[in-house]
């Protein structure tokens, strides 16, 4: 009887650990995909400084006009293949002031 209780407790513990890991991973992915847009006043103030933002979009490296939700260019670069540190930077987005800087950023990641 004691062995049966230990097996049941072991199974419940294992199931709880697996469920916790699965839920944690799912919540992490959900929080990554949600991006809170800036208020219009903040967007207009920052637009004067930045023209583009480079970040991950559907697993690829993409370029957005600053303040826009849809990219105007999506590269073939799979962000998952980049080092974790680069993935974290791209998750926050790289603000780019002009075309020259945009070319440099894209060359850094895509070459």
Residue frames relative to the residue before (quaternion, step in Angstrom):
aa qw qx qy qz dx dy dz
X 1.0000 0.0000 0.0000 0.0000 0.00 0.00 0.00
X 0.6482 0.5293 -0.3085 0.4523 3.56 1.02 -0.88
X 0.6432 0.5184 -0.3161 0.4664 3.60 1.03 -0.80
X 0.6338 0.5292 -0.3308 0.4569 3.57 1.03 -0.75
X 0.6481 0.5090 -0.3134 0.4719 3.61 0.98 -0.81
X 0.6410 0.5147 -0.3206 0.4706 3.59 1.00 -0.80
X 0.6479 0.5069 -0.3203 0.4697 3.60 0.95 -0.82
X 0.6554 0.5028 -0.3151 0.4673 3.59 0.93 -0.86
X 0.6640 0.4939 -0.3007 0.4740 3.60 0.92 -0.88
X 0.6304 0.5223 -0.3298 0.4701 3.58 1.02 -0.75
X 0.6542 0.5089 -0.3060 0.4683 3.57 0.94 -0.88
X 0.6578 0.5004 -0.3064 0.4722 3.59 0.91 -0.90
X 0.6491 0.5110 -0.3140 0.4680 3.60 0.94 -0.82
X 0.6593 0.4995 -0.3032 0.4732 3.58 0.89 -0.92
X 0.6507 0.5090 -0.3121 0.4691 3.58 0.91 -0.88
X 0.6541 0.5177 -0.3112 0.4553 3.60 0.95 -0.85
X 0.6477 0.5078 -0.3180 0.4707 3.58 0.97 -0.81
X 0.6615 0.4981 -0.3076 0.4686 3.58 0.88 -0.92
X 0.6567 0.5045 -0.3125 0.4653 3.60 0.92 -0.86
X 0.6534 0.5183 -0.3155 0.4527 3.60 0.95 -0.85
X 0.6589 0.4989 -0.3072 0.4718 3.58 0.93 -0.85
X 0.6583 0.5086 -0.3077 0.4617 3.58 0.93 -0.87
X 0.6670 0.4877 -0.3008 0.4761 3.58 0.89 -0.88
X 0.6466 0.5270 -0.3188 0.4501 3.58 0.93 -0.85
X 0.6679 0.4909 -0.2966 0.4742 3.58 0.91 -0.90
X 0.6485 0.5157 -0.3195 0.4597 3.59 0.97 -0.80
X 0.6625 0.4999 -0.3057 0.4666 3.58 0.93 -0.86
X 0.6217 0.5379 -0.3361 0.4595 3.58 1.05 -0.74
X 0.6700 0.4904 -0.2976 0.4713 3.60 0.95 -0.86
X 0.6364 0.5192 -0.3265 0.4678 3.57 1.02 -0.78
X 0.6816 0.4831 -0.3047 0.4574 3.59 0.87 -0.88
X 0.6177 0.5353 -0.3482 0.4589 3.60 1.10 -0.57
X 0.7145 0.4767 -0.2671 0.4369 3.56 0.94 -0.87
X 0.6482 0.4867 -0.3303 0.4836 3.59 1.16 -0.43
X 0.0149 0.7803 -0.6242 0.0349 3.53 -0.77 1.03
X 0.3273 -0.7551 0.5396 0.1777 3.52 -0.68 1.13
X 0.3676 -0.7343 0.5195 0.2361 3.58 -0.68 1.03
X 0.5256 -0.6206 0.4826 0.3252 3.54 -1.18 0.62
X 0.5382 -0.5830 0.4745 0.3812 3.59 -1.14 0.51
X 0.6612 -0.5436 0.3426 0.3872 3.59 -1.12 0.65
X 0.6484 0.5190 -0.3343 0.4455 3.60 0.93 -0.79
X 0.6603 0.4917 -0.3069 0.4775 3.58 1.01 -0.79
X 0.6262 0.5376 -0.3388 0.4518 3.58 1.00 -0.79
X 0.6912 0.4769 -0.3033 0.4503 3.60 0.79 -0.92
X 0.6415 0.5118 -0.3340 0.4637 3.62 1.03 -0.66
X 0.7087 0.4462 -0.2622 0.4795 3.57 0.93 -0.86
X 0.5645 0.6176 -0.3884 0.3862 3.62 1.08 -0.63
X 0.6024 0.5696 -0.3599 0.4279 3.56 1.10 -0.61
X 0.7153 0.4341 -0.2449 0.4898 3.58 1.13 -0.65
X 0.8105 0.2064 -0.0680 0.5439 3.57 0.96 -0.86
X 0.2969 -0.7619 0.5552 0.1520 3.52 -1.05 0.84
X 0.8062 0.1357 -0.0259 0.5753 3.59 1.06 -0.82
X 0.1270 -0.7216 0.6625 0.1558 3.49 -1.42 0.15
X 0.2042 -0.7637 0.6055 0.0921 3.57 -0.92 0.99
X 0.2268 0.7662 -0.5736 0.1804 3.56 -0.75 1.07
X 0.6600 -0.4913 0.3937 0.4098 3.52 -1.38 0.06
X 0.0395 0.7670 -0.6392 0.0399 3.56 -1.12 0.80
X 0.8310 -0.1121 0.0177 0.5446 3.57 -0.52 1.21
X 0.7437 -0.4335 0.2106 0.4634 3.55 0.97 0.91
X 0.6897 0.4382 -0.2682 0.5103 3.60 1.27 -0.11
X 0.5280 -0.5857 0.5018 0.3556 3.56 -1.28 0.38
X 0.0074 0.8242 -0.5626 0.0641 3.58 -0.73 1.07
X 0.3037 -0.7260 0.5923 0.1728 3.53 -1.31 0.52
X 0.1060 -0.7813 0.6148 0.0186 3.54 -0.89 1.05
X 0.4280 -0.5953 0.5864 0.3442 3.52 -1.18 0.50
X 0.5761 -0.6354 0.3736 0.3532 3.55 -0.84 0.97
X 0.7968 0.2721 -0.2305 0.4877 3.55 -0.88 1.04
X 0.6209 0.5377 -0.3388 0.4589 3.59 1.28 -0.20
X 0.4129 -0.7246 0.5032 0.2262 3.58 -1.16 0.61
X 0.7124 0.3721 -0.2359 0.5462 3.60 1.22 -0.37
X 0.4325 -0.7038 0.4908 0.2769 3.60 -0.88 0.87
X 0.3334 -0.7145 0.5650 0.2430 3.55 -1.18 0.50
X 0.7718 0.1317 -0.1262 0.6092 3.60 1.29 -0.11
X 0.0679 -0.7655 0.6395 0.0235 3.55 -0.96 0.96
X 0.2966 -0.7658 0.5457 0.1665 3.56 -0.72 1.07
X 0.5731 -0.5800 0.4542 0.3590 3.57 -1.32 0.06
X 0.4861 0.6945 -0.4195 0.3247 3.59 1.29 -0.15
X 0.2927 -0.7446 0.5810 0.1493 3.56 -0.76 1.13
X 0.3913 -0.7609 0.4711 0.2143 3.58 -0.39 1.27
X 0.5965 0.5900 -0.3610 0.4071 3.62 1.08 -0.64
X 0.6424 0.5271 -0.3247 0.4517 3.61 1.18 -0.43
X 0.5792 0.5902 -0.3727 0.4211 3.59 1.25 -0.24
X 0.6185 -0.5218 0.4136 0.4173 3.60 -1.21 0.35
X 0.6570 -0.5340 0.3673 0.3851 3.58 -1.18 0.61
X 0.6362 0.5393 -0.3409 0.4337 3.60 0.97 -0.79
X 0.6578 0.4868 -0.3040 0.4877 3.60 1.00 -0.78
X 0.6258 0.5389 -0.3372 0.4520 3.58 1.02 -0.75
X 0.6455 0.5116 -0.3195 0.4686 3.59 1.02 -0.79
X 0.6338 0.5216 -0.3308 0.4656 3.59 0.98 -0.84
X 0.6938 0.4758 -0.2774 0.4641 3.58 0.87 -0.94
X 0.5831 0.5715 -0.3782 0.4362 3.60 1.09 -0.58
X 0.7045 0.4253 -0.2533 0.5086 3.58 1.10 -0.70
X 0.4633 -0.6859 0.4360 0.3535 3.56 1.23 -0.40
X 0.2529 -0.7341 0.6134 0.1442 3.53 -1.16 0.75
X 0.2682 -0.7711 0.5601 0.1405 3.55 -0.58 1.17
X 0.1126 -0.8075 0.5790 -0.0047 3.54 -0.83 1.08
X 0.3978 -0.7683 0.4627 0.1933 3.55 -0.79 1.08
X 0.8310 -0.0098 0.0635 0.5526 3.61 0.91 -0.83
X 0.7333 -0.4342 0.2993 0.4291 3.57 -1.34 0.11
X 0.6339 0.5411 -0.3358 0.4389 3.58 0.98 -0.81
X 0.6751 0.4694 -0.2904 0.4894 3.58 0.93 -0.86
X 0.6080 0.5523 -0.3516 0.4491 3.61 1.05 -0.72
X 0.6451 0.5133 -0.3169 0.4690 3.59 0.92 -0.87
X 0.6505 0.5153 -0.3157 0.4601 3.59 0.95 -0.87
X 0.6643 0.5001 -0.3108 0.4605 3.60 0.88 -0.92
X 0.6747 0.4889 -0.3011 0.4638 3.60 0.87 -0.90
X 0.6417 0.5093 -0.3289 0.4697 3.60 0.99 -0.76
X 0.6202 0.5524 -0.3428 0.4389 3.60 1.02 -0.76
X 0.7536 0.3936 -0.2117 0.4821 3.57 0.92 -0.86
X 0.7736 0.4077 -0.1922 0.4454 3.57 0.92 -0.87
X 0.7134 0.4319 -0.2869 0.4714 3.62 1.14 -0.11
